[in-house]
Amino acid sequence: MPIRLVLLCLLLVGACGSLREIDPPPQPQQVITTQPKPVAGACPAGAVDGGGFCLARAQQGDTVASLARRVGVAPSSLASYNGLAASDQLRSGDELVLPQ
């Protein structure tokens, strides 16, 4: 009798383990980064060379839009290129990459 009970338990444990769903392995995440493009010529007035790309440095009270107008770039372009909104307030010394 005890042998039958042991065999029955082993059979049930084996069956329960085989009914378990196996999760598929996680898929790798694709990371997309935007790198500044090298500048072919000189940076516009009000911008500085950032080592292959142009940077615009914010002054006190600047928004993305006011900084863009100072360096001659469309505010929407400067904002989207840097992941910001044109109305975002900047701190003095903040640097934004100019779109190419």
Secondary structure as UniProt FT lines:
FT   HELIX           2..19
FT   TURN            45..46
FT   STRAND          47..49
FT   STRAND          54..57
FT   TURN            60..61
FT   HELIX           64..71
FT   HELIX           75..81
FT   TURN            82..83
FT   TURN            86..87
FT   TURN            92..93
FT   STRAND          95..97
//
